[in-house]
Amino acid sequence: MSLNIEKLRGLFPILHQEVHGKPLVYFDNAATTQKPQAVIDALTGYYQHDNANIHRGAHALADRSTQYFESTREAVRDFIHAKEAAEIILTKGTTESINLVAATFGRKFIGEGDEIIISTLEHHSNIVPWQMLCQENGAILKVIPINDAGEIEYDEFLKLLSKRTKLVSIVHASNALGTINPVKEIIAKAHEVGARVLLDGAQSTSHLTVDVQALDCDFLAFSAHKLYGPTGLGVLYGKREILESMPPYQGGGEMIKEVSFDGTTYNEIPFKFEAGTPNIGDVIAFKKALDFIQDLGKDAIKAHEDELLQYAAEQLSEIKGFIPVGVAKDKVSVLSFCINGMHPFDVGVMLDARGIAVRTGHHCTQPLMKRLGLEGTVRASFAVYNTKSEIDVLADAVQKIARIKNK
């Protein structure tokens, strides 16, 4: 299926503006994607017509809101091909989803001398929670090294695995470099030693077809705002039997069946992990984002983004002083680079002056940048609404910026 990109761009009102007198070129999609009008309308429509708390109300607005809310949970289940909607926990983002696992599964099942494996590619959100857990309970954190192309050294991962490994928590696709990890193989090997596996899917879910049953991952964490949905909303998928074995994350309303001063009995999953009033409006709007992706088709989206990535790499590689960072064979549509002799922030400011939005810095991957010997990079990341003509604008701007340095 070929996509009509110009028609598709018409669905995104934010794209049709000028920044510093130039047409906006938005290449910061790995940080957050823009929202189609249908998502915006669903969010405002909830507050205009349906605003009510969910699950407990006996009136029409509460009933409608509950139905819309739970239909999003079912849409998420279908999106990642989970067995049942009860395995879908709604959080405030990937970060909270990972912290939830660390605070519940981690504290119950990982103890002194046990081992957790992560990789050099990880976002801080998939490093710090495990460091905190290890400091608390004496577990040991081990790190898979990478090669100069930004790919994990799989043989070294196999050496790190042992009967002491309780969890492998690994990024599916790197936010800083775009590298796609061989997660299916990693999951199978981890299961051979009895370890559980958490996938950070913050980047992969927006670019790749993710089937949790086919992958056989134990947990998957991702965020709505990188999937054309609202901010402040995330997902934690977990296998039923594992979620049922985990203690609650927070105490309060909704996560209980009965409370007395003598004790409390907890609710069933997923509600056991959803204490308090949830982010109802954004959850309801998220379904429209998932509908948008499903209507286009993941294969068509990936084909377009892969074409953009290849085109961008070809165009920018011709520029003197352009240094690509992260040249893995298997990547999502993220192009990280430096310009010889220039600080990434300075490059980002000069691109912004030309209306081009990119991300600069360490991308919350400081250990990765240290391994690569860099302070940071310039990151251009592409989404389904981006075009080759926009990449031409980027290439022209980078060439002019590089010439400034080389004068």
Secondary structure, DSSP 4 states (H G I P E B T S, - for coil): ----HHHHHTT-GGGS-EETTEE-EE-BTTT-----HHHHHHHHHIIIII----SS--SHHHHHHHHHHHHHHHHHHHHHT-S-GGGEEEESSHHHHHHHHIIIIIHHH--TT-EEEEETT--GGGTHHHHHHHHHH--EEEEE-B-TTS-B-HHHHHHH--TTEEEEEEESB-TTT-BBP-HHHHHHHHHHTT-EEEEE-TTHHHHS---HHHHT-SEEEEEGGGTTS-SS-EEEEE-HHHHHHSPPSS-SSSSEEEEETTEEEEPPTTGGG--SS--HHHHHHHHHHHHHHHHH-HHHHHHHHHHHHHHHHHHHHTSTTEEEE---SSB-SEEEEEETTS-HHHHHHHHHTTTEE-EEE-TT-HHHHHHHT-S-EEEEE--TT--HHHHHHHHHHHHHHHHHHH-
